Amino acid sequence: MRRTFIDPLLYATLRLGVLLLAGGTAIGASPNTYQITPDKTTMAVGESRSFRMVDENGQAQHRVRWTLSDVDAFQETEGDELHLYATRAGEFRMTARTDFATAEASVKVVEAKDMTQKTMRWQSGKKEGCTTTKILPARPNGSSVYAYQQSQCEDGVYLAAYTSDGVQLWRRKISDSPSQTGSNDYEVEGQHLEARPASICDAVQVGTEQEKIRGMLLEQHLSFREQPGGEHVWLVEQSNAQCRLQFDDKLMLVKKKKVFVVE
């Protein structure tokens, strides 16, 4: 049988194109104004993912109330972001609400053996009147950016950044004309467009040992304090967010919660 080999970077770029171009439109207060990112997710039993409600500018929403179609299928940690740990397979819906907007997204949970390299892990959601023109994997760096997406919309050119789990970090207009898009180096664009530095909550996963997290905190020069009256709970304060890390009796991370600090 003849086998064809594809350059890994090209393969990653092509897959990102599928991830970011595909997907439905989230339901919001008005069409395409608010959405949950990612819009569609496929995850395995025993895996954890994060979700964020954003507006058309990629701005994270606050005081978000989350609803799941089946609460028994997940262990959840609610806050401005929702963190889910899947406990059984199935197809589910989630709803995010604030005082003035609503958005919906879908989650499909499969057995770990059914997650393959061809499985589409997430879709970003499509914005009406916009067409993706460029997708570029991010270079390894200290931020949470996994990929950049450039889109041509009716009112100009936009640039957005996503984490590896499909959470939109920011979205900004970079030009009124497709012929004037500025620098093609998205890393440079991202340095001054990044709305929020990465939180330690974005970097750790449920199931991580406490000592490993301690090492990560030391490496990033972050301090923490134990929550008064909270058994095995660490509070990590950063300039834009507080991260609450809860450990079990075996000192394994079982829950995490990020709350944005609004000045």
ABEGO torsion letter per residue (X at the ends): XBBBBBBAAAAAAAAAAAAAABEBBBBBABBGABBBOBABBBBBBGBBBBBBBBBAAGBBBBGBBBBBABAAABBBBBEABBBBBBABBEBBBBBBBBAABBBBBBBBBBBAAABBAABBABBAEBBBGBBBABBBBBBBBABABABBBBBBBAAEBBBBBBBAAGBBABBBBABABAABAEBABAAAAAAAABABBBBAAAABBBGBBAAAAAAAAAAAGBBBBBBBGBBGBBBBBBAABBBBBBBBAAGBBABBBBBBBBX
